[in-house]
């Protein structure tokens, strides 16, 4: 079955760029979506279809997808970006939706 | 204003049944596919089930719930349901309903606040 692999944690200083990866076999052939979840809250979509942003999501958040890795980049990181981030795809070979295990972003 | 409100969460014994509801407002409910996603305490997101837009004639399920859970919708009441049978302790989680973007089977741009299901004797 298809598996999405994320690092459990990423740490970055304020003002720097955080990069959160999502690995999967030939993930570049799939549409990847990203969600931000803060403690006690529902997830919020921050990137869809690899690199598009929903309205209201700042341009500091961007996505890319190629080969076996999709990446969510957050530039000029702020304290308010501290959250768990999840990648997600639809796997057409199994007709299943999948989430990565999640990455906890810590702002130092 | 788009809103999704889940209800029906409860504490139930293993082997029992429960039905969750998700009432939608602020958009044309029938036009959107819908799904349920759950999150066990301290764990990540897990997809549960998905239903197609309009008549909901297509459903998809995670292997962990297939044969035990049923997703359905009542467009006349703008409501999504999750019927859960033969509940197990590992089904304990916050259950979120969410809309799917048009044309997508995954991208979810609107989420409810969740309903807590606890399966314990």
Contacts between the chains, C-beta under 8 A, distances in Angstrom:
chain1	res1	chain2	res2	distance
A	31	B	104	7.3
A	31	B	106	7.2
A	31	B	107	7.4
A	33	B	106	5.8
A	33	B	107	4.7
A	33	B	108	7.4
A	35	B	45	7.4
A	35	B	108	7.8
A	37	B	45	7.7
A	42	B	96	5.8
A	42	B	111	4.2
A	42	B	112	6.6
A	42	B	113	5.5
A	42	B	114	6.1
A	43	B	37	7.8
A	43	B	45	6.6
A	43	B	96	7.3
A	43	B	108	7.7
A	43	B	111	5.8
A	44	B	111	7.4
A	45	B	107	6.7
A	45	B	108	6.1
A	45	B	109	5.0
A	48	B	101	6.6
A	48	B	104	7.6
A	48	B	107	4.3
A	48	B	109	7.3
A	49	B	104	7.9
A	49	B	107	6.8
A	54	B	109	5.6
A	84	B	44	7.7
A	86	B	44	6.6
A	86	B	45	5.3
A	88	B	45	7.8
A	88	B	47	8.0
A	88	B	106	5.5
A	88	B	107	7.9
A	88	B	108	7.9
A	89	B	106	6.2
A	90	B	104	7.5
A	90	B	105	4.3
A	90	B	106	4.2
A	95	B	60	5.3
A	96	B	47	7.2
A	96	B	60	7.0
A	96	B	62	6.6
A	96	B	63	7.6
A	97	B	35	7.1
A	97	B	47	4.0
A	97	B	50	6.4
A	97	B	60	7.6
A	97	B	62	7.9
A	97	B	105	6.7
A	97	B	106	5.2
A	98	B	47	6.8
A	99	B	37	7.8
A	99	B	44	6.3
A	99	B	45	4.4
A	99	B	46	6.7
A	99	B	47	6.4
A	100	B	44	7.7
A	101	B	44	5.2
A	102	B	44	4.2
A	102	B	45	7.0
